[in-house]
Amino acid sequence: MKSRDNLVRLNQFHVNEKRRQLDQLETMMAEFTRKAAELELQIESEEKKANITDVDHFAYPTFAKAARVRRENLLTSQAELKIQRDAAEAALAEAEAELSRAEMLDAREARVRPVEAVDRRHMIG
């Protein structure tokens, strides 16, 4: 019985860890989205000040070019995080299934034990 309890607790720990990892990934993705939106506003502001929107123009603002690169890097990183999030969601689903199996096994064992104890008392008496 104690080993079953440990198994359930271990699986619960794994589920909690997978949820924490998934939450971290989603937080990072939201932060990247927010930063990319801020950069987009800064790019638009710089282009408006310079009155130049053509990235290939010789007088295009240097800050706007750098902000564009940074925004693209953030969007690329965000796409990579989406792949990691999908993998984390699959890992969480697997951990939840393992936890469910362990809990069912524990519940089944808890139901069987009292019956065995009653049977033993009848055999003794």
C-alpha positions in Angstrom: 0.0 0.0 0.0 2.8 2.4 0.9 4.5 1.8 -2.5 1.2 2.7 -4.2 0.9 5.9 -2.2 4.5 6.8 -3.3 3.6 6.0 -6.9 0.6 8.3 -6.8 2.6 11.1 -5.1 5.5 10.7 -7.7 3.0 10.9 -10.5 1.3 13.9 -9.0 4.8 15.5 -8.7 5.4 14.8 -12.4 2.0 16.3 -13.4 2.7 19.4 -11.3 6.1 19.8 -12.9 4.7 19.4 -16.4 2.1 22.0 -15.6 4.7 24.4 -14.3 6.8 23.9 -17.4 3.8 24.5 -19.6 2.9 27.7 -17.7 6.5 29.0 -18.1 6.4 28.4 -21.8 3.0 30.2 -22.1 4.3 33.1 -20.0 7.4 33.4 -22.2 5.2 33.3 -25.4 3.0 36.1 -24.0 6.0 38.2 -23.1 7.5 37.7 -26.6 4.2 38.8 -28.1 4.0 41.9 -25.9 7.6 42.8 -26.8 7.1 42.3 -30.5 4.0 44.5 -30.4 6.1 47.2 -28.6 8.8 47.0 -31.2 6.2 47.3 -33.9 5.0 50.5 -32.4 8.6 51.8 -32.1 9.3 50.9 -35.7 6.2 52.7 -36.9 7.1 55.7 -34.8 10.6 55.9 -36.2 9.3 55.5 -39.8 6.8 58.3 -39.2 9.5 60.6 -37.8 11.8 59.9 -40.8 8.9 59.8 -43.2 10.5 56.7 -44.8 8.9 53.3 -44.8 11.1 51.6 -47.4 13.6 49.4 -45.5 15.9 49.5 -48.5 16.1 53.3 -48.6 19.5 54.6 -47.8 18.1 56.9 -45.1 15.9 54.4 -43.4 16.3 54.8 -39.6 19.0 52.6 -38.1 16.9 52.1 -34.9 14.0 50.9 -37.0 16.2 48.4 -38.8 17.6 47.0 -35.5 14.0 46.9 -34.0 12.8 45.0 -37.1 15.6 42.4 -36.6 14.8 42.1 -32.9 11.1 41.7 -33.6 11.8 39.0 -36.2 14.0 37.2 -33.7 11.3 37.3 -31.1 8.7 36.0 -33.5 11.1 33.1 -34.5 11.7 32.3 -30.9 8.0 32.4 -30.2 7.4 29.9 -33.1 10.1 27.6 -31.5 8.3 28.0 -28.1 5.1 26.9 -29.7 6.7 23.6 -30.7 8.1 23.2 -27.2 4.6 24.0 -25.8 3.0 21.4 -28.0 5.5 18.8 -26.7 4.9 20.0 -23.1 1.2 19.6 -23.6 1.7 16.0 -24.8 4.0 15.3 -21.9 1.4 16.7 -19.5 -1.3 14.6 -21.0 0.9 11.5 -20.7 1.8 12.4 -17.0 -1.9 12.9 -16.2 -2.8 9.5 -17.8 0.0 7.9 -15.6 -1.4 9.6 -12.5 -4.9 8.5 -13.4 -3.7 4.9 -13.8 -1.8 5.0 -10.5 -4.9 6.5 -8.7 -7.1 3.8 -10.1 -4.7 1.1 -9.1 -4.5 2.6 -5.6 -8.3 2.8 -5.3 -8.6 -0.8 -6.6 -6.1 -1.9 -4.0 -7.8 0.0 -1.3 -11.1 -1.8 -2.1 -9.4 -5.2 -2.2 -7.6 -4.9 1.1 -10.6 -4.6 3.4 -12.2 -7.6 1.6 -9.0 -9.6 2.2 -8.9 -8.6 5.8 -12.6 -9.7 6.3 -11.8 -13.0 4.6 -8.8 -13.6 6.8 -10.9 -13.0 10.0 -13.4 -15.6 8.8 -10.6 -18.1 8.2 -9.1 -17.6 11.6 -12.4 -17.6 13.6 
